[in-house]
Amino acid sequence: MADTKIIRRSALAWLGAGASLPVISACGGSEAQARQNFPVSYSEAEWRRRLTPMQFRVLREEATERPYSSPLNDETRRGTYHCQGCGNRLFSSAHKFDSGTGWPSFWQPIDSGAVGYSTDYNLGYPRTEEHCADCGGHLGHRFNDGPRPTGHRHCINGVAMEFRPA
């Protein structure tokens, strides 16, 4: 795992500041958001009122925050991570690990109904997008290079979550 962390950090450093522009650019509304009715739903104007500009870009327009920009990446206290859009419980600190990618990472959601998945082709190849099961807000992506027991890495934008200490 340590070698993987060094490789990921080196790759991010090699990409440099120029990589931050496409990373934080919005990809447009989510197909999952457009296809589904979620239990929590607001108009675009109401979402904009409830969220900060960056939270809106990530949760509603599928943007990605810069790596290592979220204080939640270094959060180590016991507690739960909730959706900034609706308060849905998403992840437990018991499932958090340091992936070395610059985003808060978890090996599983808090329960099987907390997040939903769709396929994202925004980079030209399929990735598993994660969204809040209650409001459809874009959280990040799931990859198959995480630790045991699941082998998954839920790579989540910190700005999309609120941490509540135990």
C-alpha positions in Angstrom: 0.0 0.0 0.0 2.9 2.4 0.8 4.3 2.0 -2.7 0.8 2.7 -4.2 0.5 5.8 -2.1 3.9 7.1 -3.3 3.0 6.4 -6.9 -0.4 8.2 -6.7 1.1 11.2 -4.9 4.0 11.3 -7.5 1.5 11.2 -10.4 -0.6 14.0 -8.8 2.5 16.1 -8.3 3.7 15.4 -11.9 0.3 16.6 -13.2 0.8 19.8 -11.3 -1.4 22.9 -11.1 -2.5 22.6 -14.8 -4.4 19.5 -13.9 -6.6 21.3 -11.5 -8.6 23.1 -14.2 -10.2 20.0 -15.8 -10.5 18.4 -12.4 -12.7 21.1 -11.0 -14.6 21.8 -14.1 -18.2 20.7 -14.2 -19.3 17.8 -16.4 -23.0 18.8 -16.6 -25.9 17.3 -14.8 -25.8 13.7 -13.9 -27.6 11.1 -15.9 -28.5 9.4 -12.6 -29.9 12.7 -11.3 -32.0 13.2 -14.4 -33.3 9.6 -14.6 -34.4 9.2 -11.0 -36.7 10.8 -8.5 -35.0 11.1 -5.2 -36.7 11.4 -1.8 -35.0 14.8 -1.3 -35.5 17.2 -4.3 -35.2 20.9 -4.7 -35.3 23.4 -7.6 -31.9 24.5 -8.9 -32.5 27.9 -7.3 -33.1 26.2 -3.9 -30.0 24.0 -4.3 -28.0 27.2 -5.0 -29.4 28.9 -1.9 -28.7 25.9 0.3 -25.2 25.1 -0.9 -21.9 27.0 -1.2 -20.8 27.6 -4.9 -18.3 24.8 -4.7 -20.7 22.4 -3.0 -23.2 23.1 -5.8 -20.6 22.5 -8.5 -19.7 19.1 -7.0 -23.0 17.8 -5.8 -25.2 19.1 -8.6 -22.9 19.6 -11.6 -20.4 16.7 -10.9 -17.3 18.8 -10.5 -14.3 17.5 -8.5 -12.5 19.4 -5.9 -8.7 19.7 -6.1 -6.8 16.8 -4.4 -5.6 17.5 -0.8 -7.9 20.6 -0.6 -10.4 19.1 1.9 -9.8 19.1 5.7 -11.8 15.9 5.7 -9.0 14.1 4.0 -7.0 14.3 7.2 -9.9 13.8 9.6 -9.2 10.9 12.0 -11.8 11.3 14.8 -14.6 8.7 15.2 -17.8 9.8 13.6 -20.0 9.8 10.5 -19.9 11.5 7.2 -23.1 13.0 5.9 -24.3 14.4 2.6 -23.9 18.2 2.5 -27.0 18.4 0.3 -29.5 16.5 2.5 -27.8 15.2 5.6 -28.0 11.5 4.6 -25.5 9.3 6.5 -23.0 8.1 3.9 -19.8 6.8 5.5 -18.4 5.8 8.9 -14.9 6.7 10.2 -14.5 3.0 10.9 -14.3 2.4 7.1 -12.0 5.4 6.2 -8.4 4.8 5.1 -5.6 7.0 3.7 -5.5 6.1 0.0 -2.8 8.7 -0.8 -5.0 10.1 -3.6 -5.8 13.4 -1.9 -9.5 12.7 -1.4 -11.3 11.2 1.6 -11.5 7.4 0.9 -13.6 4.6 2.4 -13.7 0.9 1.8 -17.5 0.7 2.1 -20.5 3.0 2.7 -22.2 3.1 6.1 -24.9 0.8 4.7 -25.9 -0.7 1.4 -28.7 1.9 0.8 -26.6 5.1 1.5 -25.2 5.6 -1.9 -26.2 4.8 -5.5 -24.1 4.1 -8.5 -24.1 4.9 -12.2 -21.6 4.6 -15.0 -19.7 7.8 -15.9 -18.1 8.2 -19.3 -16.9 11.8 -18.9 -13.2 10.9 -19.3 -13.9 8.7 -22.3 -13.8 5.4 -20.4 -16.3 3.9 -17.9 -16.0 4.8 -14.2 -18.4 4.0 -11.4 -19.9 7.3 -10.2 -21.3 7.5 -6.6 -24.2 9.7 -5.7 -26.2 10.2 -2.5 -29.2 7.8 -2.5 -31.4 10.4 -0.9 -30.8 13.6 -3.0 -28.8 12.3 -6.0 -25.8 14.6 -5.2 -22.6 13.6 -6.9 -20.1 12.3 -4.3 -17.2 10.9 -6.3 -16.2 7.6 -7.7 -15.7 4.0 -6.7 -12.6 2.1 -7.8 -11.5 -1.5 -7.4 -8.1 -0.8 -5.8 -9.0 -0.5 -2.2 -8.1 -2.5 0.9 -9.7 -5.7 2.2 -12.3 -6.8 2.9 -14.1 -5.2 -0.1 -11.3 -4.2 -2.4 -13.1 -1.0 -3.1 -11.9 2.6 -2.8 -14.8 5.1 -2.5 -13.0 8.3 -3.5 -15.2 11.1 -2.2 -15.1 14.8 -2.6 -14.8 16.3 1.0 -16.9 19.3 0.0 -19.8 17.0 -0.6 -19.8 15.7 3.0 -20.2 17.0 6.5 -18.3 15.2 9.3 -20.2 14.7 12.6 -18.0 13.5 15.5 -19.2 10.6 17.6 
